[in-house]
């Protein structure tokens, strides 16, 4: 990927997309094409077609998607499948029509079966039932993988699919109705500490195991894949045992329980109250640990350990959210002091 190549980063304001932009800029890539939703609605086929005709990017990183945790996925499944199908179909198809040299499609580890063997290899895709709470989103992402593979097989394209594990970091969403587990925990524990609340309640049993990757590491993996030579990718594909040879898991290869995660977050935030679990709420998949050997064999590995990433994420929360919305340092509200705080641990 030449340093002067024109690169379209779709979803550049999101968690992964913004990290991809920062990584590209740090490497000297300056010919970046960025469009906010008011400028380009990726769900609108005509707008996307016109964009590719006028801009003709050399490379595309498709990080745009409608995302959310267990609550959002379970409540709005039609929105998740319809919007994601439209976005990825438009971008992938018009990338091919306009002659894009390489495309990277970002998905999610929720594409794998709910009870998949651990750690999860790329070849386990489509070998069992999905987790019910985010099935619509997962099927949309599986369709994107299939679409990339279909263009590769029929037209000789080099369209890659990267499936990150659970991500967190700068530009994360702290909306408690739609956020994932780490930003939800950070916000609720911060507010509990601020208000003097004695307890934070988390969804589920605390026993599910999850793997987490800092968003800057995920972005580094994306750029790494985009920079590989075609010959390297083709060689790996020929030696692959998976039916999707250009599919790559992106993770750190280590997991922990939700309870252990909550204890780490409490330590980072400085919350010293009780951590309780509402077992009437869903747990989601019992365990979800990715096998990242394919990417490791190409020479990539993450750099940011979870403990450091959590500190960086909390600092980002304090700078961008807490100082503006919840008044750091404000005196405790006497009515809130005894109120239990509930955190929505949406570990999908």
Steps between C-alpha positions, in 0.01 A plus 500: 500500500695796368545800728314728256213256441147636530339317792131517588433426867126440535384566854794722590327646806434166666705300746701305242480746212642791698784278624572391141526864393741576783713199411513586130594861574773388740652297215497794261186427299342836426275436198208385711139531385262552793128562493263550793148362469342839413740514205462138390229257604658160440158336515398697188611316187482804273711713733761226536516444123552872438765518770708221346464647152625839614766397754624166359696394811784250466429326831195468726476418870137431582461572871154655473221303666208521737632349823385444857492261792252235616222746583516686170537185290210326673275807479569615142590187295330628185704820509824308550454260212344743251739791552814288505401305190437821309825665608731210424327398176527851359862553598629156397323497164599852399855441619525219246329695222735796547813282499607522864828310546418361842213523746495407867160418649471526879270256672470357849579182690124451552493338153613173657270235653385561856653173623801499272811306610756725670710675390297580190667434166388668178393159368229474770282753316155358411549182703225560757217724628575863581446686828129592492530854636712631211412255224372767260822701524714187470318382187552840339873476570515143370335624180778760469765229534324289237474798267872574526581136438263486202673795331836339570396166347309635202708806413842444656458792741696539822221582741594411858281446806634572848303378801609685815425379848324734749650846454529806723688829498481864383176600322307222674131547575408558864124499438376249756223373272735418212856472628708186545619363830821698563365851430184414696705387798728803483211743500288331767791444736615858451151628581471267800833625633402861439162462671625290789283203403583180685426253220518443126278230353614318188301293256521120511701264715846644445627161381511546118853538368587776254802620309563874461721694261591868512367681193841638405630142478205400282574793269865400480394149394273642230773717353745210525269283288453778247876538462569133422600413146247308288748215475513464879122487526464258211762267647321500835167439328631197311626348824178578689267232635203738524240545230558877537875537436498880532327499838713600800428499872636804682555471874755454776449128565420543871170526686359552850163479674260792513545503878877530460450778247269686741763476773764645266270786396415575865871519578568735208206727587562486873155364587518316831137395541337161445477328162174305476353295216138489383468137392156562348675683214656314205863393488535459126754253362676305781846556354639679196875480452646536152779291355729766353769274358431587135574867561791417730659293224496811284704679765241707688434509874328751735696745713264634769419272799151521648609674822667781307217520247242542776697790648520666159129441439406650838717804431320542167163473679601766753620738229218457249193399699516537876630857510223614266203301622530379857703766679819352637555600858139599568380423853303179549123526478358376829213328321737326260742390769290202606373418154630183341670553165424259221747441222382339179775251421419442136767243424374377164 
